[in-house]
């Protein structure tokens, strides 16, 4: 089957994004953007006559904070989130992400000399259903066919695994700009099998920046300056300077930050030791999640052969020091943490391309076995007459998966059954998220009539439901979960027209 356009791998990051493609020599390669950079800031600046994405948008953030949007990845799957420009135009998170993807797509087309119309896009392993679908929708709105939404730790392990023929158990510690994932994976004979995964979609380098901003701001105020967080412009300037200071402290023990506002200019000195002390609780959260995922995998550190760091925030010395102390192992240094996820996405894109076109792969056969990151279940009546959440597919279940649980009707002559699909592991309904619902008609039976509810979870982590009447052994109906957090078809079409009309620079 002939290929219409190039198929690329995209790492859509909270703070920086990257795009890669399989090279002619059978190795994934980063595609540089139009500025010649390997990574592109995930920043969008709306101007009256143009839309800037990337480095120029990031540099202009302090001058136009009300028209600059950053860190949108954290809002993916949130139906209430909106960004409104000073011109009164509103954007959903899928649309902002689509603008970033559109820029990456156009840069790839310049580099490859032809159209790019297909992609694999990575997401944090701990993204829920709504955030995954929102990411896929963003790619569609940007004009791409998104074949797979791939977990970032899996992508990192894919890129790493191509560099070594050694079998082993790998722990991937992935600390990005806005999200954190930790995954244990077994690599053997080009088979990548995820054993367990955990994470926090609201923990990343952004939080280290915030902590450093608070430290710098308090010291500025102690020296007679105003509160820099009270004004959008001074806050944007402070954020930029805090991020630069964080980067400086990666290589030097102390740095100085010049802050100015309301006629007051002060030079604030901050040391790496002070920065690490200020952010120690954040680092501890990643350590705790790492311990949990090892426990979930049923492993100890002696069972782990290698520790792989992914995500730009792992460049902070405190991360490497903590992980080497915690694990008792030297962490791998053979991969670039800023690029490894995009490189892995390119490997998966190549595998998809081979399947689509029937061409011969430059790589040996690769098998990827992933797991669910969160439990899936349904709400049911408990014995105490309240509702409880019943998990049908547990977290860290190998996918694709198909599991069934049995229930009974609760009233005589009941003529319908409501299936509320939940995401989360707690029995208390208040601690889980309902991602979809369907009402199905049933025959009129006495109370206690048995029914089976079957959940099927495919490789793209799409959920399909079937309800079976066990009295007659007949299916009462099937449906695919459309997360209530996501756009419907008409909304996606309108968003695609809106983004298509915007010129991205």
C-alpha positions in Angstrom: 0.0 0.0 0.0 1.7 3.3 -1.0 2.3 6.0 1.6 0.7 9.3 1.0 3.0 11.4 3.2 5.7 11.0 5.8 4.8 9.4 9.2 6.6 11.1 12.1 7.0 10.7 15.9 6.0 13.6 18.1 6.9 14.2 21.7 4.3 16.8 22.7 5.8 18.2 25.9 4.5 20.6 28.6 7.4 23.0 28.2 9.3 21.7 25.1 8.3 19.5 22.1 10.3 17.5 19.6 9.7 15.6 16.4 11.7 12.7 14.9 11.7 10.3 12.0 13.4 7.1 11.1 16.5 7.8 9.1 17.8 6.0 6.0 20.3 4.0 8.1 17.6 2.5 10.3 18.2 4.9 13.2 15.7 7.5 14.6 16.8 11.1 14.0 15.6 14.3 15.5 14.2 16.8 13.0 15.5 20.3 13.7 13.0 23.2 13.6 13.2 26.2 11.4 15.5 27.9 13.9 17.9 24.9 13.8 16.9 23.8 17.3 16.3 20.2 18.3 13.5 21.0 20.7 10.7 23.6 20.3 9.2 25.5 23.2 5.5 24.5 23.7 4.5 28.2 23.8 2.0 30.0 21.7 1.7 33.8 21.3 -1.3 35.3 19.7 -0.8 38.6 17.8 -3.4 40.5 15.8 -1.8 39.5 12.5 0.0 36.3 13.3 0.4 33.4 15.7 3.9 32.6 17.0 4.8 29.2 18.2 8.2 28.2 19.8 11.3 30.2 20.6 10.0 33.6 19.5 6.8 33.1 21.4 8.7 32.1 24.6 11.0 35.1 24.3 8.0 37.5 23.9 6.1 36.0 26.8 7.1 38.6 29.3 6.1 41.4 26.9 2.7 40.0 26.1 1.7 37.7 29.0 -2.0 38.0 28.4 -1.7 36.7 24.8 0.9 34.0 25.6 -0.2 30.5 26.6 2.2 27.9 28.0 2.0 24.5 29.9 -1.3 23.6 28.1 -0.5 19.9 28.4 -1.6 20.0 32.0 -5.1 21.0 30.8 -5.6 18.3 28.2 -8.8 16.5 28.9 -10.2 19.3 31.0 -13.5 20.4 29.3 -13.8 23.6 31.3 -10.3 25.0 30.5 -10.2 27.9 28.1 -7.6 30.5 27.0 -8.9 33.9 25.9 -6.8 36.3 23.9 -7.0 40.1 24.4 -8.9 40.1 21.1 -11.6 38.0 22.8 -10.9 34.7 20.9 -11.1 31.6 23.0 -9.2 28.3 22.6 -9.6 24.9 24.1 -6.5 22.9 25.2 -6.8 20.7 22.1 -6.7 23.8 19.8 -3.6 25.2 21.5 -1.9 21.8 21.3 -2.9 21.6 17.7 -1.1 24.9 17.0 2.1 23.4 18.5 1.7 20.2 16.5 1.0 22.2 13.3 4.3 24.1 13.8 6.1 20.7 14.3 4.4 19.3 11.3 5.4 22.2 9.1 9.0 22.1 10.3 9.1 18.4 9.5 7.8 19.1 6.0 10.5 21.7 5.4 13.2 19.2 6.6 11.8 16.2 4.7 10.9 18.0 1.6 7.4 16.5 1.3 4.0 16.4 3.0 3.6 15.0 6.6 0.1 13.7 7.2 0.5 10.9 9.8 2.0 10.7 13.3 2.5 8.8 16.5 2.2 11.2 19.5 3.5 10.4 23.0 1.6 11.0 26.3 2.5 10.5 29.9 1.8 6.9 31.0 -0.4 8.2 33.7 -2.6 10.3 31.4 -6.3 9.3 31.8 -8.7 8.5 29.0 -9.8 12.1 28.5 -6.3 13.4 28.2 -5.2 10.7 25.8 -8.2 11.3 23.5 -7.6 15.1 23.7 -4.0 14.6 22.5 -5.2 12.4 19.6 -7.8 15.0 18.8 -5.2 17.8 18.8 -3.2 15.9 16.2 -6.4 15.4 14.1 -7.2 19.1 14.3 -3.6 19.9 13.2 -4.2 17.9 10.0 -2.6 14.6 11.0 -3.8 11.0 11.1 -2.7 9.9 14.6 -2.1 6.1 14.4 -1.0 5.6 18.0 -0.9 7.5 21.3 2.3 6.0 22.9 3.3 6.2 26.5 6.4 8.3 27.0 8.3 5.9 29.2 7.7 3.2 26.6 9.0 5.5 23.9 12.1 6.2 26.0 12.7 2.5 26.5 12.2 1.9 22.7 14.9 4.4 21.8 17.2 3.1 24.6 16.6 -0.5 23.6 17.8 0.0 20.1 21.2 1.0 21.5 21.7 -2.2 23.4 21.2 -5.9 22.6 21.3 -6.7 26.3 18.2 -8.1 28.0 17.2 -6.8 31.3 14.7 -5.0 33.5 14.8 -1.2 33.0 13.2 1.4 35.3 12.4 4.6 33.3 12.2 7.7 35.5 10.6 10.3 33.3 10.4 13.8 34.7 9.3 16.3 32.1 8.4 20.0 32.2 4.9 19.3 33.6 4.4 15.6 34.2 6.1 12.7 36.0 6.0 9.0 35.1 7.9 6.0 36.4 7.7 2.7 34.6 9.4 -0.7 35.0 9.9 -2.6 31.8 11.5 -5.8 30.7 13.5 -5.8 27.4 14.3 -9.1 25.9 14.9 -10.2 22.3 13.4 -6.9 21.0 10.3 -7.4 23.1 9.4 -4.5 25.4 7.1 -5.6 28.1 5.8 -3.1 30.7 5.4 -4.6 34.1 4.1 -1.6 36.1 3.6 2.1 35.8 2.7 5.1 38.0 3.0 8.8 38.0 1.6 12.3 38.6 0.3 14.3 35.7 0.7 17.5 37.7 4.4 17.2 38.8 7.3 18.4 36.7 9.9 21.0 36.1 7.2 23.7 36.1 6.8 23.0 39.8 10.5 23.4 40.5 10.3 26.8 38.6 7.4 27.8 40.8 9.3 27.0 43.9 12.3 29.0 42.7 10.0 31.9 41.7 8.6 32.0 45.3 12.2 32.0 46.7 13.4 34.8 44.5 10.2 36.8 45.0 10.4 36.6 48.8 14.1 37.7 48.8 13.2 40.6 46.4 10.5 41.7 48.8 12.9 41.4 51.8 15.2 43.9 50.0 12.4 46.5 49.5 10.9 45.3 46.2 7.2 44.9 45.4 5.5 41.5 45.1 6.4 40.4 41.5 3.5 37.9 41.5 0.9 40.7 41.7 1.4 41.8 38.0 1.2 39.6 34.9 4.2 41.2 33.3 6.6 41.0 36.3 5.4 37.5 37.0 6.2 36.4 33.4 9.6 38.1 33.7 10.2 36.3 37.0 9.3 33.0 35.5 11.7 33.4 32.6 14.5 34.4 35.0 13.8 31.5 37.4 13.9 29.0 34.6 17.2 30.4 33.4 18.6 30.3 37.0 17.4 26.7 37.3 19.3 25.8 34.2 22.4 27.7 35.4 22.3 25.8 38.7 22.5 22.5 36.7 26.2 23.3 35.9 27.3 25.8 38.6 27.0 26.0 42.4 25.6 29.6 42.5 24.0 32.1 40.2 22.7 35.7 40.4 19.4 36.9 39.2 18.7 40.6 38.5 15.1 41.6 39.3 13.5 45.0 38.6 10.0 46.4 39.3 8.5 49.7 40.4 11.9 51.5 40.2 13.6 48.9 42.5 16.4 46.8 41.0 18.1 44.1 43.1 20.6 41.3 42.4 19.6 38.1 44.2 22.1 35.3 44.7 20.8 31.8 44.9 22.8 28.6 45.4 22.2 25.1 44.2 22.0 23.9 47.8 19.3 26.4 48.5 17.3 25.5 45.4 17.6 21.8 46.3 16.4 22.4 49.8 13.5 24.5 48.6 12.3 21.8 46.2 13.2 18.7 48.3 9.5 17.8 48.9 8.9 17.7 45.1 11.8 15.3 44.6 10.6 13.2 47.5 7.2 12.8 45.7 9.0 11.3 42.7 11.0 9.0 45.0 7.8 7.8 46.7 6.1 7.1 43.4 9.2 5.2 42.3 9.0 3.0 45.4 5.3 2.4 44.7 5.9 1.2 41.2 8.6 -1.2 42.3 6.2 -2.6 44.8 3.5 -2.9 42.2 5.9 -4.7 40.0 6.8 -7.1 42.8 10.5 -6.2 42.4 13.3 -4.8 44.5 16.2 -2.7 43.3 18.3 -5.9 43.0 15.9 -7.0 40.2 16.5 -3.8 38.2 19.3 -4.0 35.7 19.3 -0.4 34.5 17.9 3.0 35.4 17.0 5.3 32.5 16.3 9.0 32.9 14.0 10.7 30.5 12.7 14.3 30.3 14.6 17.5 30.4 14.1 18.0 34.2 16.3 15.0 34.9 19.2 17.2 34.0 19.0 18.7 37.5 21.9 17.2 39.5 19.5 16.5 42.5 17.6 14.0 40.3 20.6 12.0 39.3 22.0 12.0 42.9 18.8 10.9 44.4 18.2 8.1 41.9 21.7 6.7 42.2 21.5 6.9 46.0 18.0 5.3 46.1 18.7 2.6 43.6 22.4 1.9 44.3 23.1 1.9 40.6 24.7 4.3 38.1 22.0 5.8 35.9 22.3 5.5 32.1 24.0 8.4 30.4 23.9 7.1 26.8 20.7 8.9 25.8 19.7 12.6 25.6 16.8 13.1 28.0 15.3 15.9 26.0 15.2 13.8 22.8 14.8 10.2 23.8 11.0 10.2 23.9 10.7 11.7 20.4 13.2 9.2 19.1 11.2 6.3 20.5 8.0 7.8 18.9 9.8 7.7 15.6 10.6 4.0 16.1 6.9 3.3 16.8 6.0 5.5 13.7 8.3 3.4 11.6 6.7 0.2 12.8 3.3 1.5 12.0 4.5 2.6 8.6 5.8 -0.9 7.9 2.5 -2.3 8.8 0.6 0.2 6.6 2.8 -0.1 3.5 4.0 -3.7 3.7 7.5 -2.6 3.1 10.6 -4.2 4.6 11.7 -2.8 7.9 15.3 -1.7 8.5 14.8 -3.0 12.1 14.5 -6.5 13.5 10.9 -7.3 14.6 9.9 -5.3 17.7 7.1 -6.3 20.0 5.6 -3.8 22.5 3.4 -4.9 25.4 2.0 -2.1 27.5 -0.3 -1.9 30.6 -3.1 0.1 31.8 -2.1 3.1 34.0 -5.4 3.4 35.9 -8.2 1.1 36.8 -11.5 1.0 34.8 -14.8 0.0 36.3 -18.5 0.8 36.8 -20.8 2.1 39.5 -23.0 -0.5 41.2 -25.4 -0.6 44.1 -23.7 -1.7 47.3 -25.3 -3.9 50.0 -25.8 -0.8 52.1 -28.0 0.8 49.4 -25.3 3.2 48.5 -23.2 3.2 45.3 -19.7 1.7 45.0 -17.1 1.7 42.3 -16.3 -1.8 41.1 -13.0 -2.1 39.3 -13.2 -4.4 36.3 -9.8 -3.9 34.7 -7.2 -3.2 37.4 -4.3 -0.8 36.9 -1.1 -2.4 35.4 -3.2 -4.9 33.4 -1.5 -6.1 30.2 -3.3 -4.6 27.1 -5.1 -5.3 25.0 -7.4 -6.7 27.8 -10.9 -8.1 28.2 -12.4 -8.6 31.7 -15.9 -9.4 32.8 -17.7 -8.8 36.1 -21.2 -10.2 37.1 -24.0 -8.0 38.6 -27.7 -8.4 39.5 -30.6 -6.1 38.9 -31.8 -4.3 42.0 -35.6 -4.0 41.5 -38.5 -6.0 40.3 -39.6 -5.3 36.8 -36.6 -3.2 36.1 -36.6 -2.3 32.4 -33.2 -0.6 31.9 -29.7 -0.7 33.2 -27.4 2.3 33.5 -23.7 1.5 32.9 -21.5 4.3 34.2 -17.9 3.7 33.2 -15.4 4.9 35.8 -11.6 5.5 35.8 -9.8 5.1 39.1 -9.1 2.4 41.7 -11.1 3.5 44.8 -14.3 1.8 45.9 -15.7 5.3 46.8 -17.4 6.9 43.8 -16.3 10.3 44.9 -12.7 9.4 44.3 -13.1 8.2 40.7 -14.0 9.9 37.4 -17.1 8.9 35.3 -15.8 8.9 31.7 -18.9 7.7 30.0 -22.4 6.4 30.5 -25.0 4.4 28.5 -28.6 3.3 29.4 -29.5 -0.1 27.9 -33.0 -1.6 27.8 -33.4 -5.0 29.6 -36.3 -7.5 29.8 -38.6 -7.1 32.8 -37.3 -9.6 35.4 -37.7 -10.0 39.1 -34.9 -8.3 41.2 -31.7 -10.3 41.2 -31.6 -11.1 37.5 -27.9 -11.7 36.6 -26.1 -9.7 34.0 -22.4 -9.6 32.9 -20.6 -6.4 32.1 -17.5 -6.9 29.9 -14.8 -4.3 29.4 -12.4 -4.5 26.4 -9.4 -2.3 26.3 -7.5 -2.1 23.0 -3.9 -1.2 22.3 -4.7 2.5 21.9 -6.5 2.3 25.3 -10.0 2.8 23.8 -12.7 1.2 26.0 -15.5 -1.0 24.6 -18.4 -2.2 26.8 -20.8 -5.1 26.3 -23.7 -6.1 28.7 -25.0 -9.6 28.5 -28.3 -10.9 29.9 -27.3 -14.2 31.6 -31.0 -15.4 31.8 -31.1 -15.7 28.0 -27.4 -15.5 27.3 -28.1 -12.7 24.8 -26.2 -9.4 24.4 -28.1 -6.4 25.6 -25.9 -4.0 23.7 -22.4 -2.8 23.2 -20.9 0.7 23.1 -17.6 2.5 22.9 -16.8 5.0 25.6 -16.7 8.6 24.4 -15.2 10.4 27.3 -17.5 13.3 28.3 -14.4 15.4 28.7 -13.7 15.4 24.9 -14.8 17.1 21.8 -17.5 15.5 19.6 -17.1 15.2 15.9 -18.7 18.5 15.0 -16.6 20.4 17.5 -13.4 18.8 16.1 -14.4 19.8 12.6 -15.0 23.4 13.7 -11.6 23.5 15.6 -9.8 22.1 12.5 -11.2 24.9 10.3 -10.2 27.5 13.0 -6.7 26.2 13.3 -6.3 25.8 9.5 -7.1 29.5 9.1 -4.3 30.6 11.4 -0.9 31.2 10.0 1.8 29.8 12.3 5.3 31.3 12.5 
